[in-house]
Amino acid sequence: MTGDSRRAGGGTLFTEPILVVNQKARLVETVSEFGVFDQYGHPLGAVAEVGQSLFRKAVRLLTNYDRQLSHRFEVRDVGGSVVLKVTRPAKMVRSRFLVTRPDDSPIGEINQENVFGKIRFSFTARGEPVGELRAENWRAWNFTITDRAGAEVARITKTFAGYLEEAFTTADNYVVEVHGHLADPLASMVVASALTVDTALKQGEGDT
């Protein structure tokens, strides 16, 4: 664990140094929904997929075609208010995510840059690069997030060297470590990418 991860958090999705994303267990996964907690198990918010009709749920259950359809997510705070929206338009090969504010005003884009080897996503805002998310190897669940200069600002892993609550198990959770205070648009892009990377990778299986 980095030294910065020990700093006191502000109790929100954007101010905590550690985010634990709980992939809620369900018998059949037809809608993605994640709970987000701090390192002590206190709830910070949730990520919910929205706009899923009964037809779309059936498609998702019975076929792989759902990977090609558009997906919309809402990042909500602990009170249920939407703080970010993330949309993945319909894709052919590479995924693209549009990150917006609750009023749908744009923040930036997350774009898949490659389809083979170590997966890589670029962050752009107003057409300018602001950072990147990179897998550290081909299949393992370890990612680094960097700013536009290439300096690491966050890390996403399935394991954590600190002391999480016993209720957290590595099988059902992944951990986001943010190394310091970030300003927008990078702060929003880090939260958006960290909370949707699992869905991006699972829906891209077979493409990467």
C-alpha positions in Angstrom: 0.0 0.0 0.0 1.3 3.4 -0.8 1.8 6.1 1.8 -0.8 8.2 0.2 -3.4 5.5 0.7 -3.1 6.0 4.5 -4.3 9.6 4.3 -7.7 10.4 5.7 -10.5 10.3 3.1 -13.3 12.8 2.7 -16.1 10.2 2.7 -17.1 10.5 -1.0 -16.3 8.7 -4.2 -14.0 11.5 -5.3 -12.1 12.1 -2.0 -11.4 8.6 -0.6 -7.9 7.2 -1.3 -9.3 3.6 -1.4 -12.5 2.5 -3.3 -13.6 -1.1 -2.9 -16.0 -2.1 -5.6 -18.3 -4.9 -4.6 -19.6 -6.9 -7.6 -23.0 -7.8 -6.2 -23.7 -11.6 -6.5 -26.8 -12.6 -8.5 -28.1 -15.9 -9.8 -28.2 -14.7 -13.3 -26.3 -11.5 -14.3 -28.6 -9.6 -16.6 -27.9 -6.1 -15.2 -24.6 -4.8 -13.8 -24.8 -3.3 -10.4 -21.8 -2.6 -8.1 -21.7 -1.2 -4.6 -18.7 1.0 -3.7 -17.2 1.2 -0.2 -14.2 2.8 1.6 -11.5 0.6 3.0 -13.4 0.3 6.3 -16.6 -1.0 4.7 -18.5 2.2 4.8 -20.8 2.7 1.8 -19.8 5.5 -0.6 -22.2 4.9 -3.5 -23.0 2.5 -6.3 -22.8 1.9 -10.0 -26.0 0.8 -11.8 -26.7 -0.1 -15.4 -29.8 1.7 -16.6 -32.1 1.5 -19.6 -32.3 -2.3 -19.8 -35.6 -3.4 -21.3 -37.0 -6.9 -20.9 -35.8 -7.6 -24.4 -32.3 -6.5 -23.7 -32.2 -8.6 -20.6 -33.3 -11.6 -22.6 -30.6 -10.9 -25.2 -28.0 -10.6 -22.5 -29.1 -13.9 -20.9 -29.4 -16.0 -24.0 -26.7 -14.7 -26.4 -23.4 -12.9 -26.7 -24.8 -10.2 -28.9 -25.3 -8.0 -25.9 -21.5 -7.2 -26.1 -22.2 -5.2 -29.3 -25.1 -3.1 -27.9 -24.9 0.2 -26.1 -24.8 0.3 -22.3 -25.5 3.2 -19.9 -24.3 3.4 -16.3 -25.1 5.8 -13.5 -22.5 6.4 -10.7 -24.5 7.4 -7.6 -23.4 8.7 -4.3 -24.4 7.2 -0.9 -27.7 9.2 -1.0 -28.6 7.9 -4.4 -27.9 11.1 -6.3 -26.2 10.6 -9.7 -22.7 12.1 -9.8 -21.5 10.7 -13.1 -22.9 9.0 -16.2 -21.0 6.6 -18.4 -22.3 5.5 -21.8 -20.7 2.8 -23.9 -22.1 3.2 -27.4 -22.7 0.1 -29.6 -19.3 -1.3 -30.7 -17.9 -3.5 -33.4 -14.4 -4.2 -32.0 -13.1 -1.5 -29.6 -15.0 -0.1 -26.7 -15.6 3.6 -26.2 -17.1 5.2 -23.1 -18.6 8.7 -22.9 -18.3 10.3 -19.5 -20.8 13.1 -18.6 -22.1 15.0 -15.6 -25.6 14.3 -14.2 -27.0 17.0 -16.6 -25.4 15.2 -19.6 -22.8 17.9 -20.2 -19.6 16.2 -21.5 -16.5 15.5 -19.4 -14.5 13.3 -21.6 -14.0 10.0 -23.4 -12.4 6.7 -22.6 -11.2 4.9 -25.7 -9.9 1.3 -26.1 -6.6 1.7 -28.0 -5.8 -2.0 -28.9 -7.5 -5.4 -29.3 -4.5 -7.7 -28.7 -2.1 -8.0 -25.8 -2.1 -5.8 -22.8 -5.4 -3.8 -23.0 -5.0 0.0 -23.0 -7.6 2.8 -22.7 -6.9 6.5 -23.4 -8.6 9.4 -21.6 -9.4 12.5 -23.5 -11.3 15.7 -22.6 -12.2 18.3 -25.3 -10.1 16.4 -27.7 -6.9 16.6 -25.6 -5.2 13.6 -23.8 -5.6 13.7 -20.0 -4.4 10.2 -19.1 -4.5 6.5 -19.7 -5.5 3.1 -18.2 -3.1 0.2 -18.9 -3.3 -3.5 -18.0 0.0 -4.6 -16.5 -0.2 -8.0 -18.2 -2.5 -9.8 -20.6 -5.0 -11.5 -18.3 -4.2 -10.6 -14.7 -6.4 -8.1 -13.0 -3.9 -5.3 -12.4 -4.1 -1.9 -14.0 -2.3 1.4 -13.7 -3.9 4.8 -14.4 -1.6 7.6 -15.4 -1.9 11.3 -16.1 -1.1 12.9 -19.4 2.6 13.0 -18.4 2.7 9.3 -17.7 2.9 9.6 -13.9 0.9 6.9 -12.1 -2.1 8.5 -10.2 -4.1 5.4 -9.4 -4.0 1.6 -9.4 -6.8 -1.1 -9.8 -6.2 -4.6 -8.4 -8.0 -7.7 -7.2 -5.9 -7.8 -4.1 -4.9 -5.2 -1.5 -2.0 -5.1 0.9 -3.8 -3.1 3.6 -6.4 -4.2 6.1 -9.9 -4.4 4.6 -12.9 -5.4 6.5 -13.3 -9.2 6.8 -16.5 -9.0 4.7 -14.4 -8.1 1.6 -13.2 -11.0 -0.3 -10.9 -10.8 -3.4 -13.3 -13.0 -5.3 -16.1 -10.5 -5.2 -14.3 -7.2 -5.1 -11.7 -5.1 -6.7 -9.8 -2.3 -5.2 -9.0 1.2 -6.5 -6.1 3.1 -4.9 -5.9 6.8 -5.7 -2.5 8.1 -4.8 -3.4 11.8 -4.2 -5.9 14.6 -4.8 -6.9 14.8 -8.5 -8.5 17.7 -10.3 -11.2 17.5 -13.0 -11.4 16.3 -15.7 -8.9 13.6 -14.6 -10.6 13.0 -11.3 -13.9 12.1 -12.9 -12.2 10.1 -15.6 -10.4 8.0 -13.0 -13.6 7.3 -11.1 -15.5 6.5 -14.2 -12.9 4.2 -15.6 -12.2 2.5 -12.3 -15.9 1.8 -11.7 -16.7 0.5 -15.3 -13.5 -1.3 -16.2 -14.8 -4.7 -15.1 -17.9 -4.3 -17.4 -15.7 -3.1 -20.3 -13.4 -6.1 -20.1 -16.1 -8.7 -19.6 -18.1 -7.4 -22.5 -15.0 -7.3 -24.5 -14.0 -10.9 -23.9 -13.1 -12.5 -27.1 -12.2 -9.1 -28.6 -9.1 -8.6 -26.6 
